Amino acid sequence: IKSSVKKLGTYTKVKLIKQKWGSTFKIMSIAPRTESRVYDDNLFISSFYNKLRLINNVYLENYVAGVVESEAGPYQSFEYYRVQAIICRTYALNNLNRFSKEGFDLCDRVNSQVYKNKSTRNSEIIRAVNHTKGIVIVDSDIKLITAVFHSNSGGYTVNSEDVWTKPLPYLKAVEDTFSFGQPHADWTHYMPTETWLTYLRKNYGYPTGDSTYLEYVLDYCPVERDVSLTPLDTKILLKTIRKDLKLKSTHFSITEKDGYVMFKGKGFGHGVGLSQEGAMKMTNLGHSYKEVLHYYYQGIHL
């Protein structure tokens, strides 16, 4: 550790503790060089397998504000920020032990919640967090719900058991016309036909030489969201295809022409729980944060 005037010493653990409310710290990586980031409250630094482990020991509501800005950006409405604040707070409190073996509660990436910095770009975020301070979403047993969300449902959300193994009564599929026409509502992905068929043969032993089987995977047009690609082989899960091929969602059709297959899809994300773009549209149409939350999560209480 060095100050501007002298070297203070060498340590394996360092804690930067705030001396007054509103204190912040700024960090920047030199190699590789990154932009600086500003965070609220305290910073715990330790040596961890020849790297630095940085833990932001932060007041919950300051964390929520940072997540809301990172997840929703600075250009949404006050009402939508109230929606996102309640979701982020619920998710955080329901996942506090997720990384306990590693010495912290949550990471800053999408496998927890994106948390890039202190909220500074829109004062409405801070106001929304303060207005909803302490409010969380609970189920009928008054237990914190798994408050999952995604970018865009493509018009229909998904049952939790269709993506994960456990059915949850408040994460049931709902029709979501609010997500239509939004930035991430539609997408297209192309792939050589032979690459697609090779993927199916290699990973599932799919009999692409059989014309009946072949038709199902070259002309796939579901009426509504499916779980598996074809009724002839239900172990070919759409969620696995999405992960392997890096598709934006599991809501897609397949057509084949001139040696290529076209995946034409709807939505962005796993499709379970709240659609962010759908919720943004709802609040822009005048729906309250309570109405939005009750629409995407069934049988819940605030």
Solvent accessible surface area in square Angstrom, and as a share of the most:
residue,aa,sasa,rsa
1,I,88,0.45
2,K,159,0.67
3,S,51,0.33
4,S,119,0.77
5,V,130,0.75
6,K,124,0.53
7,K,139,0.59
8,L,88,0.44
9,G,19,0.19
10,T,118,0.69
11,Y,126,0.48
12,T,104,0.60
13,K,155,0.66
14,V,30,0.17
15,K,130,0.55
16,L,85,0.42
17,I,91,0.46
18,K,60,0.25
19,Q,164,0.73
20,K,150,0.64
21,W,166,0.58
22,G,49,0.48
23,S,25,0.16
24,T,65,0.38
25,F,25,0.11
26,K,137,0.58
27,I,50,0.25
28,M,97,0.43
29,S,45,0.29
30,I,128,0.65
31,A,92,0.72
32,P,109,0.69
33,R,162,0.59
34,T,66,0.38
35,E,156,0.70
36,S,51,0.33
37,R,99,0.36
38,V,47,0.27
39,Y,16,0.06
40,D,10,0.05
41,D,9,0.05
42,N,19,0.10
43,L,7,0.03
44,F,52,0.22
45,I,39,0.20
46,S,17,0.11
47,S,71,0.46
48,F,80,0.33
49,Y,183,0.69
50,N,156,0.80
51,K,152,0.65
52,L,128,0.64
53,R,62,0.23
54,L,83,0.41
55,I,40,0.20
56,N,33,0.17
57,N,66,0.34
58,V,36,0.21
59,Y,82,0.31
60,L,54,0.27
61,E,15,0.07
62,N,31,0.16
63,Y,16,0.06
64,V,0,0.00
65,A,3,0.03
66,G,0,0.00
67,V,0,0.00
68,V,0,0.00
69,E,9,0.04
70,S,25,0.16
71,E,43,0.19
72,A,11,0.09
73,G,19,0.18
74,P,14,0.09
75,Y,179,0.68
76,Q,51,0.23
77,S,40,0.26
78,F,39,0.16
79,E,32,0.14
80,Y,1,0.01
81,Y,0,0.00
82,R,33,0.12
83,V,0,0.00
84,Q,0,0.00
85,A,0,0.00
86,I,0,0.00
87,I,0,0.00
88,C,0,0.00
89,R,1,0.00
90,T,0,0.00
91,Y,23,0.09
92,A,1,0.00
93,L,62,0.31
94,N,59,0.30
95,N,30,0.15
96,L,71,0.35
97,N,122,0.63
98,R,115,0.42
99,F,31,0.13
100,S,65,0.42
101,K,203,0.86
102,E,84,0.38
103,G,49,0.47
104,F,48,0.20
105,D,69,0.36
106,L,31,0.16
107,C,16,0.10
108,D,58,0.30
109,R,142,0.52
110,V,125,0.72
111,N,65,0.34
112,S,8,0.05
113,Q,2,0.01
114,V,25,0.14
115,Y,15,0.06
116,K,95,0.40
117,N,38,0.19
118,K,56,0.24
119,S,7,0.04
120,T,93,0.54
121,R,150,0.55
122,N,34,0.17
123,S,90,0.58
124,E,54,0.24
125,I,0,0.00
126,I,72,0.37
127,R,121,0.44
128,A,0,0.00
129,V,3,0.02
130,N,94,0.48
131,H,102,0.46
132,T,0,0.00
133,K,125,0.53
134,G,53,0.51
135,I,50,0.26
136,V,30,0.17
137,I,0,0.00
138,V,19,0.11
139,D,25,0.13
140,S,83,0.54
141,D,101,0.52
142,I,122,0.62
143,K,135,0.57
144,L,56,0.28
145,I,0,0.00
146,T,44,0.26
147,A,0,0.00
148,V,18,0.10
149,F,33,0.14
150,H,9,0.04
151,S,27,0.17
152,N,1,0.00
153,S,0,0.00
154,G,2,0.02
155,G,6,0.06
156,Y,88,0.33
157,T,3,0.01
158,V,13,0.07
159,N,40,0.21
160,S,0,0.00
161,E,61,0.27
162,D,41,0.21
163,V,21,0.12
164,W,101,0.36
165,T,131,0.76
166,K,134,0.57
167,P,78,0.49
168,L,29,0.14
169,P,96,0.61
170,Y,12,0.04
171,L,2,0.01
172,K,73,0.31
173,A,36,0.28
174,V,26,0.15
175,E,103,0.46
176,D,0,0.00
177,T,70,0.41
178,F,39,0.16
179,S,0,0.00
180,F,100,0.42
181,G,74,0.71
182,Q,42,0.19
183,P,112,0.71
184,H,71,0.32
185,A,4,0.03
186,D,92,0.48
187,W,20,0.07
188,T,65,0.38
189,H,60,0.27
190,Y,133,0.51
191,M,19,0.08
192,P,60,0.38
193,T,17,0.10
194,E,102,0.46
195,T,70,0.41
196,W,0,0.00
197,L,17,0.08
198,T,58,0.34
199,Y,26,0.10
200,L,0,0.00
201,R,94,0.34
202,K,169,0.72
203,N,80,0.41
204,Y,34,0.13
205,G,60,0.57
206,Y,3,0.01
207,P,59,0.37
208,T,14,0.08
209,G,81,0.78
210,D,60,0.31
211,S,87,0.56
212,T,76,0.44
213,Y,63,0.24
214,L,50,0.25
215,E,116,0.52
216,Y,84,0.32
217,V,0,0.00
218,L,28,0.14
219,D,88,0.46
220,Y,16,0.06
221,C,105,0.63
222,P,32,0.20
223,V,157,0.90
224,E,117,0.53
225,R,38,0.14
226,D,61,0.31
227,V,67,0.39
228,S,22,0.14
229,L,3,0.01
230,T,1,0.01
231,P,97,0.61
232,L,70,0.35
233,D,22,0.11
234,T,89,0.52
235,K,123,0.52
236,I,0,0.00
237,L,53,0.26
238,L,2,0.01
239,K,71,0.30
240,T,48,0.28
241,I,0,0.00
242,R,60,0.22
243,K,158,0.67
244,D,67,0.35
245,L,28,0.14
246,K,177,0.75
247,L,10,0.05
248,K,84,0.36
249,S,0,0.00
250,T,17,0.10
251,H,30,0.13
252,F,5,0.02
253,S,23,0.15
254,I,0,0.00
255,T,62,0.36
256,E,69,0.31
257,K,154,0.65
258,D,123,0.64
259,G,42,0.40
260,Y,113,0.43
261,V,0,0.00
262,M,55,0.24
263,F,0,0.00
264,K,113,0.48
265,G,2,0.02
266,K,85,0.36
267,G,0,0.00
268,F,70,0.29
269,G,13,0.12
270,H,44,0.20
271,G,0,0.00
272,V,0,0.00
273,G,4,0.04
274,L,0,0.00
275,S,0,0.00
276,Q,19,0.09
277,E,14,0.06
278,G,0,0.00
279,A,0,0.00
280,M,31,0.14
281,K,68,0.29
282,M,4,0.02
283,T,11,0.07
284,N,106,0.54
285,L,108,0.54
286,G,65,0.63
287,H,62,0.28
288,S,41,0.26
289,Y,18,0.07
290,K,106,0.45
291,E,89,0.40
292,V,0,0.00
293,L,0,0.00
294,H,89,0.40
295,Y,71,0.27
296,Y,2,0.01
297,Y,0,0.00
298,Q,52,0.23
299,G,60,0.57
300,I,3,0.02
301,H,90,0.40
302,L,75,0.37
